[in-house]
Every structure is written in structure tokens, then in C-alpha cells.
Amino acid sequence: MAKPSTLQESRPMSSSGKLQAVIVNFRTARLTIRCVKSMLDHGVVDSDDVLVVDNCSGDNSIDEVRKALPDIRTVVADHNGGFGAGVNLGVAKTTADYLLVLNPDTYFEFNSVARVVDFMERNPETALVGLDLVNPDGSRQFSARRFYSVFDVLARRVDWIGALVPGRTEKHLMKDAWESGKPFDAEWVMGTGFVVRRTAYEQIQGMDESYFLYMEDVDLCARLWRAGHTIKGIPGAKLVHDHQRSSAAGPLTFAGRTHIRSLLLFKSRFAVPLFRPPGVDRITKRTG
């Protein structure tokens, strides 16, 4: 894990509880406040076990968060190193055995995390569990995915290609696994909301900060698999994700260019075949 570069911390750290939550804010104070309040309202964690990392927003975000949530710890990074860097900074300021990592544009409607921690306690080989992301209308986002081939990337990003192979998209989204209603092996899960075991996270040195945005979650899961751990999806571990899919923007936009750079970086480190998905076996055997 990269050494934290620096910061301002608002109050002393609490070490109570098995679970602590880390939320990375970048100019999303309103969403961050809603997310934290939902955790507190539904008893997901206590106020002492929440940490908001402000990723050098440069606006009044952190002041708004501190005013609305005076009992919540906050850390302000001295520069915006990207999502992974923000998470690493937050994890370094926590002590719990399990970390709940959330995007600000999420919120809970009940405590869906207790069962996840219980599952991980009983299954020590499981390093990370992706929450069951749903849209505000309750429809599932299928947040567990298979590792990419080049064709899968095209099918997901180019509508007419995806329309030609609907079955391929369903397989990539692991729809059958979600519909089983039981915990299942997920090749990777979206970084929007997940619980990770601290020992495993520290073993692989946390998120790779070479990714400024996008693909850091795929890389994290790939390295955990390679280190001998297991990734799971758990149907019913619900987290509402009220998101905007900026990574689907055109290739000339900032989001589009960043996503392409992240895909190329991942490809330089792991297998991304032209057509056939690599699966966990090929990901874990690839070196360099």
C-alpha cells in the first residue's frame, strides 16, 4: 500500500468494532452526507467507525460534510491521486479487521453488511465481497463481472456490437450466478461498494495507485485471486447505487480517455485475450 502522502485529520481514530467504512469524496458533499446518514440510520456502523476521505476537492465539500456530520472523522488529502489513492489513505487511518469501501453515490435501505461480515468470518479464504448493487428503482446492476476480453470491452461500450451478442453480455455480467440467490465466486466486483479483509488488502499492498480512475477494482480483484484468495458476490447484500455512467462517455472526453488508459494499463499486466475471456486461471498464471 502506498504510504499516505499527507493530510489533515479532524479527530482521533477509534479502533472499536470489526468493521469500519471508508468513503472517498471529491466534490460530492451532498451525496457523501446521504451515504453516511444511511449507514448510521440503519446501524451498518457506528459514527466512530466511519472515515470520509476528501480527495483534495478544492471546494467547500469538507466543510459541508463536517457541519452536517460533526461526529464523523474526516481526512483531507494534500492532492488528488485518484480513487485508489483515496481508499489507501483511508484504510491506512483505520484499524478494523474488515473495511467497507463505498462510493458517495450509494446508500443503504437496511443493514445488508452484517451478513457479509458473518460470511467472511466463516469463510476465511474469502478476501473480498462485492455488495449487490441496485438502481433506485430496485433493479439489479449486476455488479460482479467476468474478466475482460477485447471483444467484451467492445460489446459493453459499442451498443450495436452488444446488441448482436446479448448472450455474451449476460455471461459477462454473471446474471445466472446472481439469480441463484446464493454466494458465488465472482471474477471481479465493482469498487462502488465492497467489504475487504484487512489482512488480504495489506498483503497485496492495497489498491494500485497507477490507476487514476477506472479498472482499479478489476486490478484489485485480479491481484487478490493471484495471491490465493477468493472473491464473492452475495445476492441480497443490497446497496443502492444512484450513479452516472461516465466511463461510457465518448473516447475524447476526460472520462473516456481515462478509461482507455486504465484498460491499456491493466492489459499490460494481465491477460486480456482478443475474444475468449481469460477466466481466473489465466489471470492468476500470467506474470509480468
Protein Blocks (a to p, Z undefined) as FASTA:
>chain_A
ZZdfbdcdfbdcdfehjbdcddddehilkmmmmmmmmmmmnomacfklcccddehkopak
lmmmmmmmmmbccdddfbdebjklmmmmmmmmpcbfbdcdddfkbccfbdfklmmmmmmm
mmmmbmbdcdddddfkopaehlaccdddfklmmmmmmmklmmmmmmlmmmmnommmmmno
pacddfbdcfkbccddfklmmmnopaafkbmgghklmmmmmmmmmnopacdddehiacdd
ddddfklpcfkbmklmmmmmmmmmmmmmmccdfklcgbjmlmmmpgZZ
